[in-house]
Amino acid sequence: MHCLKFEKRAGHDFEKLEANVYRRIWDKLQEAKLNPLHFFEKLTESDYFKLRIGDWRVMVDIDDSTKTITVLKVGHRRNVYD
């Protein structure tokens, strides 16, 4: 099982979400900690991964050596890739 870490910006973005969206993303992250490679997709031309939850995206960096998932960005799909 991996542990979750939030970068400062991602934590701030995550806390600003509506309660229902916050809960959906949080539940999916907890589920993804058990088997990250099953839930996360590798971004093309990048070392990062994404998790899709409806119209919302979570950008992460996965470090298997330390079993850490670092959340880099949380946002709506229309502006999270900027």
Secondary structure, 3 states (H helix, E strand, C coil): CCEEEECHHHHHHHHCCCHHHHHHHHHHHHHHCCCHHHHCEECCCCCCEEEEECCEEEEEEEECCCCEEEEEEEEECCCCCC
